[in-house]
Amino acid sequence: MAYLMLGIVMIFLSIVFRLAAVFRLTIPLLYALIVPTVFHEWYHSNQQLGDLIGYLLLAAVALSWVISLVRKIRGILLRRREDKMLELIMLNRMREAQMYGEPEPDGGYKIRVDDLFDDN
């Protein structure tokens, strides 16, 4: 029975730490587990300071989330802007091909696109 309980606790802790790593909460979680247990006397004599440190760690995590969100949104907007510019260049080339190009035997026009797309 003890081995079963120990196994369940280990699986639970594994899941908790995996989720903490995904959400960048590993350091605040370790602080919340270690400080009240290992530094019990210091924590209870300086509880406001200990809590403030914990809140600052959580604030740092929240700040990293905000920074990541801003970078993600900036990347999406940049990709949309690049796609819009490529679309405008492509439309311009299609107009130029219709105005100045020679029709192909199948009725279409040849447009150069090899310089529009990066392969990286």
C-alpha positions as CSV (number, residue, x, y, z in Angstrom):
1,M,0.0,0.0,0.0
2,A,2.9,2.4,0.8
3,Y,4.5,1.7,-2.5
4,L,1.2,2.5,-4.3
5,M,0.8,5.8,-2.4
6,L,4.5,6.6,-3.1
7,G,4.0,5.9,-6.8
8,I,0.8,8.0,-7.0
9,V,2.6,10.9,-5.3
10,M,5.6,10.6,-7.7
11,I,3.3,10.6,-10.7
12,F,1.4,13.6,-9.3
13,L,4.6,15.5,-8.7
14,S,5.9,14.7,-12.1
15,I,2.7,16.1,-13.7
16,V,2.9,19.2,-11.5
17,F,6.5,19.9,-12.4
18,R,5.8,19.3,-16.1
19,L,3.0,21.8,-16.0
20,A,5.2,24.2,-14.1
21,A,7.9,23.9,-16.7
22,V,5.4,24.5,-19.5
23,F,4.1,27.7,-17.9
24,R,7.5,28.8,-16.7
25,L,6.5,28.4,-13.0
26,T,9.3,26.1,-12.0
27,I,11.3,28.6,-9.9
28,P,8.3,30.0,-8.1
29,L,7.0,26.4,-7.4
30,L,10.4,25.4,-6.0
31,Y,10.5,28.5,-3.9
32,A,7.0,27.8,-2.6
33,L,8.0,24.2,-1.7
34,I,11.5,24.8,-0.3
35,V,11.3,28.0,1.6
36,P,8.5,27.1,4.1
37,T,9.9,23.6,4.7
38,V,13.7,24.0,4.7
39,F,13.9,27.6,6.0
40,H,10.9,27.3,8.3
41,E,12.2,29.5,11.1
42,W,13.3,32.3,8.8
43,Y,10.1,32.2,6.8
44,H,7.9,32.5,9.8
45,S,10.0,35.3,11.3
46,N,10.1,37.2,8.0
47,Q,6.8,36.1,6.5
48,Q,6.1,39.4,4.7
49,L,9.5,39.4,3.1
50,G,9.1,35.7,2.1
51,D,5.7,36.3,0.6
52,L,7.0,39.4,-1.2
53,I,9.8,37.4,-2.8
54,G,7.3,34.8,-3.9
55,Y,5.0,37.4,-5.4
56,L,8.0,39.0,-7.2
57,L,8.8,35.7,-8.7
58,L,5.3,35.3,-9.9
59,A,5.3,38.8,-11.3
60,A,8.5,38.0,-13.2
61,V,6.8,35.0,-14.7
62,A,3.8,37.1,-15.7
63,L,6.1,39.7,-17.3
64,S,7.8,36.9,-19.3
65,W,4.3,35.8,-20.5
66,V,3.5,39.3,-21.6
67,I,6.8,39.7,-23.4
68,S,6.3,36.4,-25.2
69,L,2.7,37.4,-26.1
70,V,3.9,40.7,-27.5
71,R,6.7,39.0,-29.5
72,K,4.2,36.5,-30.9
73,I,1.7,39.2,-32.0
74,R,4.6,41.2,-33.5
75,G,5.7,38.2,-35.5
76,I,2.2,37.5,-36.7
77,L,1.7,41.1,-37.8
78,L,5.1,41.1,-39.6
79,R,4.2,37.9,-41.5
80,R,0.9,39.4,-42.5
81,R,2.6,42.6,-43.7
82,E,5.2,40.5,-45.7
83,D,2.4,38.4,-47.2
84,K,0.5,41.5,-48.2
85,M,3.6,43.0,-49.8
86,L,4.3,39.8,-51.7
87,E,0.7,39.8,-52.9
88,L,1.0,43.4,-54.2
89,I,4.3,42.6,-56.0
90,M,2.7,39.5,-57.5
91,L,-0.4,41.5,-58.7
92,N,1.9,44.2,-60.2
93,R,3.9,41.5,-62.1
94,M,0.7,40.0,-63.4
95,R,-0.4,43.4,-64.7
96,E,3.0,44.0,-66.3
97,A,2.9,40.6,-67.9
98,Q,-0.5,41.2,-69.3
99,M,0.5,44.7,-70.6
100,Y,4.0,44.0,-71.9
101,G,4.5,40.2,-72.0
102,E,3.9,37.7,-74.8
103,P,1.2,35.2,-74.2
104,E,2.2,31.5,-73.9
105,P,0.8,28.9,-76.3
106,D,-1.7,27.8,-73.6
107,G,-3.0,31.4,-73.3
108,G,-1.3,32.4,-70.0
109,Y,1.6,34.7,-69.2
110,K,5.0,33.8,-67.8
111,I,5.7,35.5,-64.4
112,R,9.0,35.3,-62.5
113,V,8.5,34.4,-58.9
114,D,11.8,32.8,-57.9
115,D,13.0,36.0,-56.2
116,L,9.8,36.4,-54.1
117,F,10.1,33.5,-51.7
118,D,12.9,32.6,-49.2
119,D,13.6,29.0,-48.6
120,N,14.8,29.5,-45.0
